[in-house]
Amino acid sequence: MTKNSSALGFPFLFLTALLVAASFATLLAAEGDQKKAPAGSVLVAEKGKFNILLDGQSVGHEDFEITPNGSVWTAKGTTRLTPPNAPAATVSGTLSLDPTGVPLSYDWNSQAGQNNSASIRFANGVAKISVLLQGKQQPFEQELTFSSPMIVVLDNNLYHQYAVLARIYDWSRRGTQSFSVLIPQQLTPGTIQVDWAGAVSAAEKTYEGLKVRTSDLEIVLYLDPAHKLMRLEAPSAKVAVVRE
């Protein structure tokens, strides 16, 4: 890849202008025309809502859903932000994956003064990106090559994608695991390390934890016993994301 993890500028700062350049896993029934979860998938169907906190104050919410359709999974979410001293922003993303978590495609749209969008297609470790900025007649095209087809998509302000990461993590062996990562709104590739953190506590509750690390930032994922993402924190950025 062309950039290392220190260049990630991880997706936790609330952007003032995007792209400037309860039950566990509501499984879908198998009757009628309802979608069926493919056997053997690491992913689990669910939907939910996150409250996004900056320095303890709510600055937005994300609604998301992860669903199967035959052999293809879709993880989609929409985040609406009203950060202090910055314009309101809305960002949405739709990620298609195979049952092992390998991405097939990703489409996002952001509205923060301007309406920008992009489409990404993945194949054999190559991400072909087409970005359309407001006011431009032709899209910006870019191609990024990764060392493996297993590319984790972690986009700005779309935190349900960390729920996908928690499913891709190999719980049978735990320990430290490395993943290629792409932050689409920044066109930024890199590498992250995910470490099993054992029991972690927040808001007087105990969870199973994962720590997601770059060279300059640490994110803690708080998971229930079935590895459902309940909370996410980036202490150095004063950001917490809490499931409602």
N, C-alpha and C positions, 0 to 999 in steps of 0.2 A: 504494500500500500504506500501511498505517497506521503502520508503524514503519520506521526506517532501519537500516542495517547495524550501527551502534554498539550497538543494543539486542539484538543476537543472543545474546550470552552463549554463545558457540559450543559445540557439543556435544563438549567434551573433558574437562570436569570430571566425575569419577565421582560420580554422584548418590547421596545417602544415602536419598532418598525420591523416586522418579520421579514426575513430574507432581504436585507439591504445588501447587495452585491452586489331474617336473613338467613339464607340457606346456602350451603356450599354448592357453587357451580350449578345453576339451574339447568340440569340436563334436559335436552329436548326429547320429547316423546317420540316413539317410533311408529306412530299410527298415522293413517291418512296421508296427507301431503306434507306432514311435518318433517323437518330436516333430521337426518340421522347422524349421530356422531360416529365417525369411522373407527373401527376397532384398532387398538394399538397406538393411538395418537398420544403424544405427550401433552396435548392441549386439552382444556376442559371448557365447556360452554358456560358462560355466565354473563350477567349484565349488572351494572351498578352505577354509583355516582360518587365522586370524590370532592371533598371540600379542600381548596387550596389555600394554605395559610402562609403569609409572609410576616415574620417577626410576631407571630401570634394572632394576626388579624386576617380575616378572610378577604381574599382578593379575587376569588373566582371559583368556578365549579367545572367539573368535567363529567359528562355522561358518556358511558361506553357500553359496548356489547361485543362479546366474543362468541361466534357461532360457527358450526360446521355446515357444509353443503356438499354431500358426497365426500370426496377426498380432499377438498379444499376448505381451509378455515379462513374466516374473515374476522379481524380485530379492528373495530372502528370506534372512533370517539370524537366528541366535539367539546372544546374547552372555551369558556367565555371568561375573560379576565377584565377586571377593573382595577389595575394596580395604582398605587398613589403616585402622583406627579407624572403620569403617563396616560396616553389615550387608551380607551377601551379597545380590546382586541378579541377576535374570535378565530380559532384555528381548528380545523377538522382534518382527520386522517383516516384512510382506509387501507389496511395492510392485509394482503392475501398470503397465506402460508400453506405449505404441505403439512402432513400430520406430524413430521419430525420437528417442525418449527423453522424450516428453511424458507426464506421469503420468496414469493413469486412475483409480487407487484406491490407498489405503494403509490397512493395518490393523496396529495394534501392540498388544502386551500387555506389561505390566511387573509384576514381582513383587519387591518390596523391603519386606517387612513387610505391604504391602497389594497386592491384585491389581486393577490398573487397566487399562483398555483403551480403544481409540478406533477409529473407522472414518471415513475421509475419502474423499470422492468429488470428482473434479476434472472440470470441464467449462467450456470457453471462458474460462479464466483465473480461474475461481471455485472455491474449495475449500470444500466443505460438510463440517463437522466435527461428529462426535457422540462425546462422551467419556463413558464410564461409570466412575465412581469406586466403589470398594468401599464398601458400606453405603448407597449412594444408590439410590433407586427409579427416578428419571428421569435420563436422560442430559443432560449439558450440551451445548447446541447453539451453534455459532458458524459464521459465514460470512466468509471472507476473499477479497478481490478483488485480483488481480494484473494487471499491465499486459500480460502475455502468457501464453498457455497453457504455454509452456516454463518450468515451475517445477521447480527442483531440490530434491528431498527429501533432507535431511541430518539424520537423527535422532540423538539422544543414544546414543552407544556402539554404533552400528551402522555400522561403518566400511566395509563392502562397498559402501555407497552412494557412497563416493568413487570406487570402481571404475566405477560408472555415470557419475559426473560426468566422469571421464577419457575415457569414450567419447563423451559429448555434446559435449565441447570440440571445436571445429573445428580439426583439425590441419592442414588445407590452408592456413589463413591464419595460424595461430598468433597471436602478439601477445597483447594484453590483451582479454579477453572478459568481459562482465558477465552475470550470471544472477540472476533472481528466485529466492529460496530460502525454504523453509519448514522449521522445526524442529518437528515435530508434538508431541513430548512437552512442549514449552514453549509451544505455540500461537503461535509467534513467526515472523512473516514478515520479510523483509529483502532485501538485495542483497549479492552477493559479486562479487569480481573474480578471475578466473583468468588467471595470466600464465605464458607459456612461460618456463622457466628454463634451457633448454639442458641441458648435461651437469652432473649433480650426483652426489656421492659419499657413500656411507655404508657402514660395516662393510667397508671396503677393496674395495667394488664401485662401478662407475659405472653410472648410470641416466640416463634422460631425465626431466627434472623439470617439474612444474607447481607454482606457488605460488598457494594459495587465500587470499585476503585479505579481512578486514573492516577497519574503522577501528582495531581494537585487537588483532587476532590474525592470525598468519600460520601456515598449514599447508603443509608441503611434501609433495608426492606424488612417489614414486620409482617409475618405470615401466620395464618392459623394452622392447626394441626394437619389440614389437608393441603397446605401450601397455597392457600388463597391470599392474595395481597390485601392486607387490611390497613396498612399505614406505610408511609415512606417519609424519610427525613434526610435533608442535606444540612447538617448543623452549621457548616461554615457559611452557607448562603441564607441561613435563618428561614429555610423553607420546610414546611411539613405538609403532607398530602394525606388526608384522613378519609377513609370510606364512611359514607353515611348510611 
